[in-house]
């Protein structure tokens, strides 16, 4: 799976986390618990096993999203596609083992009329959203801090 290089809104961010790929993977891949530690996610429910083709539903920032897992490589990579009002997304997290931790690379592409509008009206939205998500993942993987 790859992000859509032709999408109007693209992002790629990375962060170093002082935790093993296994620990970071466990946190990021437990979709049913996203809403417990990610402040911008109010609901998350995986309908089936953590496997390619499984669907999950979640709410981020008031937006209901339906996503399908497209890639599941334990401790290495997870990717999904999703649809929400006026938007189609592709999101990939890659976990690379490093000395004393994990380098997490997040890539995302957004397409659709709402994504095109957001790119114009809120040009830093995707970058800021990805930064926030990665920082939240880091904080929770390193310190186990719970959602407030």
Order of alpha helices (4+ residues) and beta strands (2+ residues): beta-alpha-alpha-beta-beta-beta-beta-beta-beta-alpha-alpha
